[in-house]
Structure formats: structure tokens, C-alpha cells
Amino acid sequence: MFAQGQTAELPQIGPQDDATILFTSGSTGLAKGAVSTHRAVTTGTYAYTIGLATLLGIKEKDGDPPVNPPKTLVNVPLFHVTGEVPVLLNSFLIGRTMVLMPKWDPGEALRLIEKETITYFVGVPTMSLELMQHPDRDRYDLSSLTDIAAGGAARPVAHVKRLEDSFKGAQPALGYGLTETNAAGCGNFWSNYHDKPDSTGRAQKPIVELAILGEGDRHLPTGERGEIAIRAASTIRGYWRDEAATRAAFTADLYLKTGDIGYLDADDYLFIVDRKKDIIIRGGENISAQEVEAAIYAHPATSEAAVFGIADERLGEVPAAVVYCEKGGLDADGLTAFLGERLAQFKLPAVIWFSDEPLPKLGTGKIDKVSLRAQYRAR
């Protein structure tokens, strides 16, 4: 504490000094602290500022400038990278008003959009779906909305047309980024998104470079599937006190491996087709399949278990489990009750199937999740 009248000089901050640590569950379910420098955070912010400035320039050139001053509804947690970078910090940079919600409620969101003349909405795809489906939607004047963006999880292709029909004055958009990239990555907007609704868009130039990696981190050509990698000044410097994880995350030419599988088309649009990491994204929340499997294996009747994501209209995907009990004695209700004491509610499998025989194996002896997904997702 300083006495009245006393002052102290603030420490000098440089671009390479650490700024934030955001925690991500990763592929093992163990929390990892993603450490970003001031340069990384500001670069991630400018990736979004450049995109919005470009879109504003297009509207002004077309003689259709925005009618209302920019306002965004802050309906995502500020401890998530989306809330921190594209929403909070970007709003400071572009002079955008922020209207804060203490917790997500679609009815309250509709009321605030009308009352505050919100122009920009962003959240996980589940949120925009709940706005569309809310019984009171037509009671509110939502004409101030110009953009309905989403990130954090895949948006079902069918939602794009529904959004266009439900919010006539607003255009849907989709972003792709990671905690480890300070949300920078790709964006798909307006008519481009309408034309390629199953793509997460193009790299946020000039900030982001994309590569599709094959064996030995070899860069693959257009159209070939491999691991998506991002190189940008917005990427983290590493994981907090975890040198092994940091080394594994980056290639020799400093591309960050995302753990997502995808390809680039001839127009450099990114298409995500699968995840290398065993992560399920339920409404924007990461769930480690291994963590759920470990909880299932804790039940003494469980012999084998496999957990993976299945499509869900509202949440994008939800966890599902296939369980083999050599001696029986377990059902879905009993296992769900058991897991409910060990896992957060959102991590509980939405569907549990019981197999009458051991689960299929690979040559390595590991459970063959690829064939299990193909077999059970069809159900």
C-alpha cells in the first residue's frame, strides 16, 4: 500500500513478455496452460479487426453503410479465448459497445438485442439455434442485427439457410481458431458462407498461414487430407511448465498442429472433416473422450469401453459410449447414475450402447474406434 501522494513507476512491458495463460483440456483431459505473449494476443485481436474493417469497406463501397453504431452482446465467457480476443479486446480496438449478459438465456438475449439495438452476435452454434427456435422470437424487433457469427464448434450446414431465413437483415458467419492461436485462424462470411456452408472459410490474411500436414509434417497439396496446422505471430509461446507438450505442438518450421483433420480446396477454403485428438466439442465445450472412458472403466462391471462424438442438431455433437460387460450386470440408467457422481453433467454420454461381444481391435490391440463410429453413428 502506498501513502497518499506516493507514486510508483509501472514495469515496462515488451512484445515478448507473457500476457495471458488460458487453460485448455487438450487431448488427454489434463489441463494445460496456453501461455501467450503481448505480441500474440494483440496479433490475434488484429486478425479480427482487419476482417471487420474489410467487411465494413465492402458495405461502404456498395453504398450500404451500417445504420446503427456497432454493438455486441457479450454472451460467452471472458475466460474463453472467443470472449477475450474477438469480443472483448476487438471491441476496444474498433470502438464497439459491449452489452454484458451474466449468463446465457436466449429469451433475455432476444430482449437485449431489441432494447440495445445489438448489431453483432457471436457464440457457439447452439446459441444462434436457440435464438431461432425461441417461441418469443417474432415478438422482438431484431432488425438491428447485421451479423450472426459462430465459433468454438461446428455449425450444422442446415443451420446456415435457417439463419438467413430467420434473421432477414443479418448474415451468418463462421470462425475457426484455437486457444493456442488466440482465436486466429479462418473465417467464412456472408455470401461466401452461403456458397460454401460446410467450410470454415479462408485463412485470416495476412496474419495466418495454413498448411495441411502429412507424414513427417510434410506439406500436402490442395485437396489432400491431413492435419491442419497454423503459423502466425498470434500463436502461444508454449504450454506453462510443459516443455514436452510444447515441443510436440510445433513443427520445425513453426506451424502449430491443431489436431484437426481437413483439406484445402482450389479456392483455399478449409474443410474440417475429423479430429486427430480424441476430443468431443459439445456446444463449444471440450470433452476428453479419454476422461469419460476412464470414468466408465471405474465401474467394476465394465470390461471394455469406447467414447466418441455423434451428431446433435442443437449442440453440434454429444458424447456417446459403447460398453462391453463380460459378465453383464449393468444397464444405461445404472451407468449414467454412476458417471453422474464422477463427471460434470455436460460430459455424460447422451447415448450408451451395450455390446454383446468384445469391442473390435486394431493390430496394435487398441480398440478400433473408426469402425465403432461407423457402425454406431449410423444408428
Phi, psi and omega in degrees: 000138179258144175289160181302131179093344179282149178229163177220144180279130179289147178295147178282130181251130178250165182303329184267002176286147179294140182242313186220156168231112176251136185264136180231145185286333181067194186273350183254351184087352177275131182295133176236134179272113179274112186264123180244144174275170176299322178298318182296314182295315181292326178294318176300321179295315181292335176301322179279325178298316179299317180298315180292323178295322178295315180295322177297318179298322178297315181295319180292323178294326179279002180074026182229060182292158179301142180276320184256151175295151185293131176217140178234147176268119180272093184242012176241153183296139179283351175270359170265153185296328178297315179293324183287309191268292183297332183265292188294297186293322179295325179297321176299320187289322185260002179071043183258129177294139177246127176252114188270137171252134179291330175202160184287129174210113186300323178295318178292326178297317178299318179298317182290325178301316179290310186297318186262003185048057179295135180256332187231126179238132175219141178186183174292155184306331178302324184293313179293328176295318180293328174296316180298320187271353185295133183296338181264009186305316185285355178279345186250149174273107183251019187291344179288338182294128175248337182219136173235099185259162179215155175195176177089343180195164179288139174261124178305139183303323182298337182289334185297310179295322179296321178296317179298322180283327185279327182236088190299326183269354184250147180247136181285154177213157181221136178240155177224120177199176182232161170305320183289348177248012186054041174074354179286145180178263183227161175214144178231123191230148164050233184294331176297319179293322177299319183285329181228069186289346179265007179252148175270006171098193181259162180300146179282086180285148000268013186285319193249137169245137180249148172216149173251121189256139174250206180301139179066024181062025177290136179285126183266153180283172178307135176092341181272143182271141177190191180280132179285134179228147183234133174239124181195159176288356180270355182286156182296158175278343178159184177263140184301116176055037179217079184294326181295315179294324179295313179299321182290337185281335188244146173276174180297331179262024169069027169274137176273126178280125185274338186084358176262147179254133181194189179209162176253136177272186184295339179263010180067026172274137182269134176239120179266125185245342182191175177239133176286321177283146182277065183239137175251131180253103183258103179057033178095353178260129179282133176235125176280120177300325180295324179295316180293319178299319180299322178292323178293318180295341179291342177283129185297340181276348184282129174260313179217150180209147174220133181239136179206170181271144172235153185295143177220132185298323184270318189257358182090299173204157179224157179286143174228154183227143170244126187233138175243125177242106185304322182255007180070205176083018180215138175232175186297318181296317181295319180291321179298318178297320178297314181291329181299339178272353186237342183233154172297152185304320184288348180268352182292138178301132177286332179224137174233121175253144176249128180266141179278352183221164180305149182288149182297147184239154171274175178297336179281351183094352178284152178295134183277089182290332180299311180291325178296316178301312181301319184288314188270333176296330180294342181280000000 
